Amino acid sequence: MKNLLTRRSIRRYADRDVDEQLLNRLMTEASRTQTMGNLQLYSVVVTRSPEMKQKLAPAHFNQPMVTQAPVVLTVLADFNRTSTWARCRNAEPGYDNFLSFINAATDALLYTQTLCNLMDEEGLGYCYLGTTVYQPQQIIELLHLPKLTFPVATLTVGWPDEEPALSDRLPLEAFVHQERYDDYLALDIDRYYSAKEELEENRNFVHINHKETLAQVFTDIRYTRKDNEAMSKNLLAALRHQGFLPYILHETPQF
């Protein structure tokens, strides 16, 4: 049994299957999470076969847990199902727009987090893959996703075969604002980030990457402007392809 104070991302899994009945129960329970208009604007693609996991891996930069985990869950923002329901009931849907994508993506991410919490309670391990929106067109084609669906989250799931150290977190005062947003001064940054920067693993991270500060590791190596702009172009093109930007983008923008 776990709780959020001991939650860890698990990247190594035991050679033990995740029972379909258990997973279905957890996914059903997760559907009680908040949802816009009670429309449940999400779907989940469950991947168990080694062949499909192998095909999914390149979209996630071949991170080993994609092929090693017993189950991979791809969570979709989905206005296709609701639109089909509307047309089948003599109603005209108007969800081929960016606002509808935001609403469906929010629904999908709320569902994802609730499912993560439930898996924690069962002792299952998982890793949330932010790479899902980096090369979305690969996932769209591989999973045969129709218009008005879009991959927004991926979870690798299994029984843990490791117990990694807890990741550090910023203190409450670093991200909670009272009544209004108070912008940060250099003095605030020093106070909020000093503990993170002084951790031995982060100091080593700076050293092995030949940088002066931890922030430089993130801006110059991990999440660079060049990569962010290139993946933004891919993301916008995929959104247009899936029908969520029909009137905003006629061509992929140049950055």
BELGIKA-V432037 format. One record per residue. N is the residue number from 0. SS is DSSP state (a for helix, b for strand, c for the rest). PSI is psi as a letter, one per 30 degrees, with the letter a starting at -180 (* if undefined). Layout:
BEGIN
n=N ss=SS psi=PSI
n=N ss=SS psi=PSI
END
This chain:
BEGIN
n=0 ss=c psi=k
n=1 ss=c psi=l
n=2 ss=c psi=l
n=3 ss=a psi=f
n=4 ss=a psi=f
n=5 ss=a psi=g
n=6 ss=c psi=k
n=7 ss=c psi=k
n=8 ss=c psi=k
n=9 ss=c psi=k
n=10 ss=c psi=f
n=11 ss=c psi=k
n=12 ss=b psi=k
n=13 ss=c psi=l
n=14 ss=c psi=i
n=15 ss=c psi=k
n=16 ss=c psi=l
n=17 ss=c psi=j
n=18 ss=c psi=k
n=19 ss=a psi=e
n=20 ss=a psi=e
n=21 ss=a psi=e
n=22 ss=a psi=e
n=23 ss=a psi=e
n=24 ss=a psi=e
n=25 ss=a psi=e
n=26 ss=a psi=e
n=27 ss=a psi=e
n=28 ss=a psi=e
n=29 ss=a psi=f
n=30 ss=c psi=f
n=31 ss=c psi=g
n=32 ss=c psi=l
n=33 ss=c psi=k
n=34 ss=c psi=k
n=35 ss=a psi=k
n=36 ss=a psi=g
n=37 ss=a psi=h
n=38 ss=c psi=f
n=39 ss=c psi=i
n=40 ss=c psi=h
n=41 ss=b psi=l
n=42 ss=b psi=l
n=43 ss=b psi=k
n=44 ss=b psi=k
n=45 ss=b psi=k
n=46 ss=b psi=k
n=47 ss=c psi=f
n=48 ss=c psi=k
n=49 ss=a psi=e
n=50 ss=a psi=e
n=51 ss=a psi=e
n=52 ss=a psi=e
n=53 ss=a psi=e
n=54 ss=a psi=e
n=55 ss=a psi=f
n=56 ss=a psi=e
n=57 ss=a psi=e
n=58 ss=a psi=f
n=59 ss=a psi=h
n=60 ss=c psi=h
n=61 ss=c psi=h
n=62 ss=c psi=k
n=63 ss=a psi=f
n=64 ss=a psi=f
n=65 ss=a psi=e
n=66 ss=a psi=f
n=67 ss=a psi=f
n=68 ss=c psi=k
n=69 ss=c psi=e
n=70 ss=b psi=k
n=71 ss=b psi=k
n=72 ss=b psi=k
n=73 ss=b psi=j
n=74 ss=b psi=k
n=75 ss=b psi=k
n=76 ss=b psi=k
n=77 ss=b psi=j
n=78 ss=c psi=g
n=79 ss=a psi=e
n=80 ss=a psi=e
n=81 ss=a psi=e
n=82 ss=a psi=e
n=83 ss=a psi=e
n=84 ss=a psi=e
n=85 ss=a psi=e
n=86 ss=a psi=e
n=87 ss=a psi=f
n=88 ss=c psi=g
n=89 ss=c psi=h
n=90 ss=c psi=k
n=91 ss=c psi=j
n=92 ss=c psi=k
n=93 ss=c psi=h
n=94 ss=c psi=g
n=95 ss=c psi=i
n=96 ss=c psi=l
n=97 ss=a psi=e
n=98 ss=a psi=e
n=99 ss=a psi=e
n=100 ss=a psi=e
n=101 ss=a psi=e
n=102 ss=a psi=e
n=103 ss=a psi=e
n=104 ss=a psi=e
n=105 ss=a psi=e
n=106 ss=a psi=e
n=107 ss=a psi=e
n=108 ss=a psi=e
n=109 ss=a psi=e
n=110 ss=a psi=e
n=111 ss=a psi=e
n=112 ss=a psi=e
n=113 ss=a psi=e
n=114 ss=a psi=e
n=115 ss=a psi=e
n=116 ss=a psi=e
n=117 ss=a psi=e
n=118 ss=a psi=e
n=119 ss=a psi=e
n=120 ss=a psi=f
n=121 ss=a psi=f
n=122 ss=c psi=g
n=123 ss=b psi=l
n=124 ss=b psi=l
n=125 ss=b psi=l
n=126 ss=b psi=k
n=127 ss=b psi=k
n=128 ss=b psi=j
n=129 ss=a psi=f
n=130 ss=a psi=f
n=131 ss=a psi=e
n=132 ss=a psi=g
n=133 ss=c psi=e
n=134 ss=c psi=i
n=135 ss=a psi=f
n=136 ss=a psi=e
n=137 ss=a psi=e
n=138 ss=a psi=e
n=139 ss=a psi=e
n=140 ss=a psi=e
n=141 ss=a psi=e
n=142 ss=c psi=g
n=143 ss=c psi=h
n=144 ss=c psi=k
n=145 ss=c psi=l
n=146 ss=c psi=l
n=147 ss=c psi=g
n=148 ss=b psi=l
n=149 ss=b psi=k
n=150 ss=b psi=k
n=151 ss=b psi=f
n=152 ss=b psi=k
n=153 ss=b psi=k
n=154 ss=b psi=k
n=155 ss=b psi=k
n=156 ss=b psi=k
n=157 ss=b psi=a
n=158 ss=b psi=k
n=159 ss=b psi=k
n=160 ss=c psi=g
n=161 ss=c psi=l
n=162 ss=c psi=i
n=163 ss=c psi=l
n=164 ss=c psi=l
n=165 ss=c psi=k
n=166 ss=c psi=k
n=167 ss=c psi=l
n=168 ss=c psi=k
n=169 ss=c psi=l
n=170 ss=c psi=l
n=171 ss=a psi=e
n=172 ss=a psi=f
n=173 ss=a psi=f
n=174 ss=c psi=f
n=175 ss=c psi=k
n=176 ss=c psi=k
n=177 ss=c psi=k
n=178 ss=c psi=e
n=179 ss=c psi=l
n=180 ss=c psi=j
n=181 ss=c psi=j
n=182 ss=c psi=l
n=183 ss=c psi=k
n=184 ss=c psi=l
n=185 ss=a psi=e
n=186 ss=a psi=e
n=187 ss=a psi=e
n=188 ss=a psi=e
n=189 ss=a psi=e
n=190 ss=a psi=e
n=191 ss=a psi=e
n=192 ss=a psi=f
n=193 ss=a psi=e
n=194 ss=a psi=e
n=195 ss=a psi=e
n=196 ss=a psi=f
n=197 ss=a psi=f
n=198 ss=c psi=k
n=199 ss=a psi=e
n=200 ss=a psi=e
n=201 ss=a psi=e
n=202 ss=a psi=e
n=203 ss=a psi=e
n=204 ss=a psi=e
n=205 ss=a psi=e
n=206 ss=a psi=e
n=207 ss=a psi=f
n=208 ss=c psi=g
n=209 ss=c psi=h
n=210 ss=c psi=l
n=211 ss=c psi=e
n=212 ss=c psi=l
n=213 ss=a psi=e
n=214 ss=a psi=e
n=215 ss=a psi=e
n=216 ss=a psi=e
n=217 ss=a psi=e
n=218 ss=a psi=e
n=219 ss=a psi=f
n=220 ss=a psi=e
n=221 ss=a psi=e
n=222 ss=c psi=i
n=223 ss=c psi=l
n=224 ss=a psi=e
n=225 ss=a psi=e
n=226 ss=a psi=e
n=227 ss=a psi=e
n=228 ss=a psi=e
n=229 ss=a psi=e
n=230 ss=a psi=f
n=231 ss=a psi=e
n=232 ss=a psi=e
n=233 ss=a psi=e
n=234 ss=a psi=e
n=235 ss=a psi=e
n=236 ss=a psi=e
n=237 ss=a psi=e
n=238 ss=a psi=e
n=239 ss=a psi=e
n=240 ss=a psi=e
n=241 ss=c psi=g
n=242 ss=c psi=g
n=243 ss=c psi=f
n=244 ss=c psi=h
n=245 ss=c psi=f
n=246 ss=c psi=f
n=247 ss=c psi=e
n=248 ss=c psi=j
n=249 ss=c psi=f
n=250 ss=c psi=l
n=251 ss=c psi=k
n=252 ss=c psi=l
n=253 ss=c psi=k
n=254 ss=c psi=*
END
